[in-house]
């Protein structure tokens, strides 16, 4: 669903709200506040506030084609929930509230110049290069005998740290070594996701080999596949495009990452994890196999369940009743279970069309869409929703279009900040 382009003169040359959104998504990732007996990511209200500020200052604008798509998503989710209530069901109104809050960004577009977009991308790449180093250091100190410690828990009260996440996950059951989470990330898989996206962006934009190497090496200690899922489609698209020379930057990065994995216990663990999906006790099975086996059959419980589902938020209760609370809830089985066929059409299909059209203009985000649709429990996971919407729909697509008048990727990556920002 294309967004009507604004004249270049209206594009903002600075991106304070966009950068604040990006930084807060990391800094506040593990911080939560109590709401209705549960916890709410502090980043959610902060994101809504920054969107409001950006709309007020003109950095953001409403993208009306996507506002209409968002209205469909909200209407269908609300209608299915109200019907469930009217028919005596027990859907979660809090879950519906998350749908309304988390997807508000879908209807907003950043009105930024290519130089401002370059500033946002530069902040992201530099920030993730720092966390790549932190990732390696977290593992290195453990390998020399320093026990793992959650450094964030030293400064943040326990009641403000989000629970229900495997922040300090061991590299294998019974092992003392903990997978790196970069201190601030919810889980090692989220650190891997951010690093994979940064590496995909760096390669696509023709970034320096040293930067790509740092990012890729930083992906090894989290011992997670999320970053690989995001990065591989980008590399494949680059290989079949005029940018294939950019892949040269990956060669030293791959060699360094393989060396790191070989010299530590991580290499063996990666090999084990690549074949673990068939084992029902593993996280790969919890993510890729069991959600479909557990959540799809009940969709056919009856005509009502098939049409409007079992109710918002009921997938959690169903998995708990089945004794499989660790099974994740990818968006496809979750929406079919909770909102039925109506939800599949009015929510899932609409999101697929909107996000798919956004990926076409930003090919390096293809893996992010794959992660959102298949690998992660993404529909109401605030961090994943934020990353997906921020990079696929909020940020303008600039650079890399022959004859479009946009800067080349090298120019975009190297463009200096506006003069009033460089003082």
C-alpha positions as a printed Julia matrix, in Angstrom:
423×3 Matrix{Float64}:
   0.0     0.0     0.0
   1.99    3.0    -1.24
   2.17    6.21    0.7
   1.76    9.49   -1.17
   5.16   11.17   -1.27
   5.51   14.67    0.13
   7.55   17.36   -1.65
  11.24   17.2    -0.84
  11.05   20.66    0.73
   8.84   19.27    3.48
  11.26   16.48    4.42
  12.88   17.02    7.8
  16.67   17.32    7.92
  16.83   16.16   11.55
  15.37   13.05   13.16
  15.35   13.49   16.97
  12.15   11.5    17.58
  13.21    8.69   15.24
  16.58    8.39   16.96
  14.92    8.57   20.39
  12.56    5.75   19.36
  15.49    3.64   18.25
  17.62    4.22   21.34
  14.73    3.77   23.78
  13.86    0.43   22.16
  17.2    -0.84   23.49
  17.72    1.13   26.68
  14.19    0.42   27.97
  13.88   -3.07   26.53
  13.99   -4.89   29.87
  12.13   -2.27   31.92
   8.44   -2.73   32.72
   5.66   -1.35   34.88
   2.83   -3.26   36.56
  -0.49   -3.09   34.71
  -3.57   -5.2    35.45
  -1.67   -7.88   37.31
   0.94   -8.16   34.57
   3.85   -6.13   33.25
   3.91   -3.58   30.45
   7.08   -2.74   28.54
   7.94    0.83   29.5
   8.99    1.28   25.87
   5.32    1.06   24.8
   4.06    4.31   26.41
   7.4     5.97   25.57
   6.96    4.99   21.92
   3.39    6.34   21.82
   4.55    9.59   23.4
   7.4     9.99   20.9
   5.04    9.29   18.01
   2.74   12.02   19.31
   5.64   14.47   19.64
   6.86   13.64   16.15
   3.4    14.2    14.68
   3.21   17.52   16.5
   6.62   18.72   15.27
   6.21   17.46   11.71
   8.9    14.8    11.84
   6.12   12.22   11.44
   2.89   12.35    9.47
  -0.13   10.12    9.07
   0.19    7.74    6.11
  -3.47    7.61    5.17
  -3.38    4.41    3.12
  -1.89    2.63    6.12
  -4.2     4.42    8.54
  -7.08    2.77    6.69
  -5.34   -0.62    6.91
  -4.76   -0.04   10.62
  -8.44    0.8    11.08
  -9.34   -2.57    9.54
  -6.97   -4.4    11.9
  -8.34   -2.56   14.94
 -11.97   -3.03   13.86
 -11.62   -6.77   13.23
  -9.76   -7.38   16.5
 -12.35   -5.33   18.41
 -15.37   -6.88   16.68
 -14.17  -10.45   17.29
 -13.48   -9.65   20.94
 -16.89   -8.01   21.49
 -18.66  -10.93   19.83
 -16.81  -13.32   22.12
 -17.93  -11.29   25.13
 -21.53  -11.18   23.9
 -21.54  -14.94   23.43
 -20.24  -15.6    26.95
 -16.57  -16.01   26.14
 -13.69  -14.68   28.22
 -11.35  -12.84   25.87
  -8.64  -10.62   27.33
  -9.41   -6.92   26.99
  -5.81   -6.23   27.96
  -4.66   -8.28   24.97
  -6.96   -6.23   22.73
  -5.5    -3.06   24.26
  -2.03   -4.22   23.26
  -3.21   -4.63   19.66
  -4.43   -1.04   19.69
  -1.26    0.35   21.28
   1.48   -1.69   19.61
   0.26   -1.2    16.05
  -0.37    2.55   16.22
   3.01    3.04   14.52
   1.65    1.28   11.42
  -0.28    4.4    10.45
   2.67    6.79   10.83
   5.48    7.64    8.4
   8.66    9.59    9.1
   9.02   12.62    6.85
  12.82   12.68    6.63
  15.41   13.74    4.08
  17.99   11.2     2.88
  20.57   12.86    5.15
  18.25   12.46    8.15
  17.66    8.79    7.3
  21.43    8.37    7.06
  21.74    9.86   10.56
  19.23    7.33   11.94
  21.0     4.43   10.25
  24.39    5.68   11.44
  23.19    5.83   15.06
  21.79    2.31   14.76
  24.96    0.84   13.25
  27.26    2.53   15.77
  25.03    1.52   18.68
  24.97   -2.1    17.55
  28.72   -2.12   16.97
  29.09   -1.22   20.66
  26.73   -4.0    21.7
  28.59   -6.45   19.46
  31.72   -5.71   21.49
  29.73   -6.06   24.74
  28.44   -9.41   23.46
  31.95  -10.74   22.93
  33.18   -9.36   26.27
  30.29  -11.0    28.13
  31.39  -14.37   26.81
  35.13  -13.69   27.12
  35.02  -12.9    30.85
  33.11  -16.11   31.49
  35.65  -18.15   29.53
  38.44  -16.84   31.77
  36.55  -17.85   34.89
  34.44  -14.84   35.9
  30.91  -16.02   36.77
  28.03  -14.5    34.83
  26.26  -11.6    36.54
  23.24   -9.62   35.39
  24.75   -6.13   35.52
  21.44   -4.4    34.85
  19.95   -5.99   37.98
  22.61   -4.14   39.96
  21.12   -0.73   39.12
  17.44   -1.46   38.34
  15.05   -2.66   41.09
  13.85   -6.2    40.56
  10.22   -5.07   40.36
  11.0    -2.99   37.27
  12.74   -5.77   35.35
  10.49   -7.67   32.97
  10.02  -11.31   33.88
   9.04  -14.28   31.7
  12.1   -13.86   29.52
  15.2   -16.07   29.49
  17.68  -13.25   29.94
  20.46  -15.39   31.42
  20.06  -18.54   29.34
  22.86  -21.14   29.55
  24.5   -22.3    26.32
  23.11  -25.77   27.09
  21.24  -27.43   29.93
  23.5   -27.79   32.96
  26.25  -25.58   31.55
  27.65  -22.67   33.57
  28.34  -20.49   30.52
  25.53  -18.03   29.76
  24.64  -16.81   26.29
  25.36  -13.11   25.77
  22.41  -10.72   25.92
  24.34   -7.46   25.72
  23.18   -6.58   29.26
  20.19   -4.53   28.04
  18.45   -7.02   25.73
  15.51   -9.15   26.86
  17.09  -12.38   25.67
  20.15  -13.43   23.67
  17.85  -13.95   20.68
  16.88  -10.24   20.73
  20.55   -9.21   20.72
  21.1   -11.58   17.79
  18.08  -10.07   15.99
  19.34   -6.49   16.35
  22.88   -7.44   15.31
  21.61   -9.43   12.33
  19.51   -6.5    11.15
  22.45   -4.11   11.6
  24.72   -6.45    9.62
  22.09   -6.76    6.86
  21.8    -2.98    6.65
  25.58   -2.52    6.67
  26.08   -5.01    3.83
  23.2    -3.62    1.78
  24.51   -0.05    2.15
  28.06   -1.06    1.31
  29.43   -0.6     4.82
  33.08   -1.05    5.71
  34.37   -4.64    6.2
  35.5    -3.8     9.76
  31.96   -2.79   10.77
  30.42   -5.89    9.19
  33.04   -8.06   10.9
  32.37   -6.56   14.34
  28.61   -7.04   13.94
  28.88  -10.61   12.7
  31.37  -11.67   15.36
  29.05  -10.15   17.98
  26.28  -12.48   16.73
  28.22  -15.59   17.8
  28.04  -15.38   21.66
  24.22  -15.03   21.81
  24.03  -18.55   20.31
  20.72  -17.69   18.63
  19.4   -18.06   15.1
  17.34  -14.87   14.96
  20.16  -12.77   13.55
  20.98  -15.4    10.95
  17.33  -15.52    9.85
  17.41  -11.74    9.31
  20.83  -11.64    7.65
  20.7   -14.54    5.16
  17.82  -13.21    2.99
  19.62   -9.87    2.74
  22.82  -11.58    1.58
  20.85  -13.63   -0.95
  19.16  -10.52   -2.36
  22.5    -8.71   -2.55
  24.03  -11.68   -4.4
  21.36  -11.47   -7.11
  21.57   -7.71   -7.52
  23.99   -5.09   -8.75
  25.29   -4.82   -5.19
  27.02   -8.2    -5.17
  30.41   -6.53   -4.68
  29.14   -5.56   -1.19
  29.42   -9.22   -0.23
  33.21   -8.9    -0.16
  32.78   -7.2     3.22
  31.27  -10.42    4.57
  34.3   -12.61    3.84
  36.54  -11.48    6.74
  33.47  -11.32    8.96
  32.58  -14.96    8.29
  36.17  -16.07    8.83
  36.37  -14.21   12.15
  32.99  -15.56   13.31
  33.95  -19.14   12.4
  37.27  -18.74   14.22
  35.51  -17.46   17.35
  33.01  -20.32   17.26
  35.79  -22.87   16.73
  37.96  -21.63   19.61
  35.08  -21.7    22.1
  32.35  -24.22   23.0
  29.91  -22.17   20.91
  30.72  -23.84   17.59
  29.62  -27.25   18.84
  26.46  -25.75   20.33
  25.55  -24.1    17.03
  25.82  -27.45   15.26
  23.62  -29.06   17.91
  21.0   -26.31   17.67
  20.81  -26.57   13.88
  19.35  -30.08   14.2
  17.29  -29.77   17.38
  13.87  -28.86   15.92
  12.82  -32.51   15.95
  13.38  -32.76   19.72
  10.2   -31.64   21.51
  12.23  -30.46   24.52
  14.2   -27.8    22.61
  13.56  -24.12   21.97
  13.62  -24.71   18.21
  10.71  -27.11   18.57
   8.91  -24.66   20.87
   9.23  -21.97   18.17
   8.94  -23.79   14.85
   6.97  -27.01   15.34
   4.81  -27.25   18.44
   2.93  -23.92   18.09
   1.27  -25.22   14.95
   0.57  -28.65   16.42
  -0.96  -27.14   19.57
  -2.86  -24.09   18.27
  -4.11  -24.98   14.79
  -6.26  -28.08   15.52
  -8.55  -26.22   18.01
  -9.4   -23.73   15.25
 -11.75  -26.42   13.95
 -13.48  -26.98   17.33
 -16.69  -25.6    15.87
 -18.15  -23.05   13.42
 -17.93  -20.21   15.93
 -14.3   -20.95   16.82
 -13.43  -21.27   13.14
 -15.06  -17.93   12.34
 -14.02  -15.61   15.19
 -11.63  -17.77   17.22
 -11.46  -18.51   20.92
 -10.9   -14.93   22.05
  -8.06  -12.44   22.42
  -5.32  -13.7    24.74
  -6.77  -17.21   25.1
  -3.81  -18.95   23.45
  -1.85  -18.51   26.7
  -4.55  -20.29   28.7
  -4.84  -23.08   26.13
  -1.1   -23.82   26.15
  -1.06  -23.77   29.96
  -3.96  -26.25   30.05
  -2.1   -28.53   27.63
   0.97  -28.47   29.86
   3.05  -26.68   27.2
   3.47  -23.13   28.54
   6.95  -22.84   26.99
   5.59  -23.17   23.46
   5.72  -19.8    21.69
   2.9   -18.22   19.7
   3.94  -17.21   16.18
   1.53  -14.81   14.54
  -0.17  -17.25   12.15
  -1.37  -19.9    14.65
  -2.01  -17.24   17.33
  -4.33  -15.15   15.16
  -6.15  -18.2    13.8
  -6.65  -19.55   17.34
  -7.72  -16.25   18.91
  -9.52  -14.5    16.01
 -10.41  -17.29   13.57
 -10.77  -16.96    9.8
 -12.13  -13.44   10.18
  -8.93  -12.47   11.96
  -6.79  -14.26    9.38
  -8.34  -12.07    6.68
  -8.8    -8.79    8.53
  -5.62   -8.85   10.63
  -3.04  -11.27    9.27
  -3.67  -10.67    5.56
  -3.78   -6.9     5.99
  -0.49   -6.89    7.93
   1.11   -9.16    5.33
   0.1    -6.86    2.46
   1.25   -3.68    4.21
   4.55   -5.08    5.48
   5.23   -6.99    2.26
   4.92   -3.83    0.18
   7.27   -2.07    2.61
   9.9    -4.79    2.25
   9.95   -4.37   -1.54
  11.31   -0.85   -1.04
  13.73   -2.0     1.68
  15.04   -5.44    0.63
  17.44   -5.67    3.57
  14.38   -6.03    5.85
  13.12   -9.22    4.13
  14.53  -11.41    6.9
  12.91   -9.19    9.53
   9.52   -9.89    7.95
  10.29  -13.63    7.9
  11.19  -13.51   11.58
   7.99  -11.6    12.37
   5.73  -13.99   10.46
   7.24  -17.35   11.28
  10.04  -17.59   13.81
   9.17  -15.33   16.75
   6.1   -14.96   18.93
   5.69  -11.59   17.29
   2.08  -10.41   17.27
   2.07   -8.85   20.74
   5.78   -8.9    21.59
   6.51   -5.19   21.88
  10.2    -5.28   20.9
   9.65   -7.35   17.76
   6.62   -5.33   16.69
   8.59   -2.11   17.18
  11.58   -3.31   15.13
   9.35   -4.57   12.33
   7.24   -1.43   12.03
  10.11    1.01   12.61
  12.29   -0.36    9.82
   9.65   -1.54    7.34
   6.98    1.17    7.51
   8.1     4.16    9.6
  11.49    4.86    8.02
  11.45    6.22    4.44
  12.94    4.04    1.72
  15.9     5.97    0.29
  18.99    5.12   -1.7
  19.75    2.38   -4.16
  17.18    3.3    -6.84
  18.72    4.0   -10.21
  17.4     7.22  -11.66
  15.27    7.96   -8.62
  17.18   11.06   -7.61
  18.06    9.4    -4.29
  21.69    9.25   -3.16
  23.74    6.15   -3.73
  24.22    3.88   -0.75
  27.8     5.03   -0.33
  26.68    8.66   -0.31
  23.84    7.87    2.09
  26.13    6.05    4.52
  28.77    8.75    4.35
  26.51   11.82    4.3
  27.34   14.2     7.16
  24.7    15.3     9.62
  23.0    18.63    8.94
  25.12   21.65    9.86
  23.03   22.63   12.85
  23.53   19.14   14.3
  27.31   19.06   13.92
  28.09   21.92   16.26
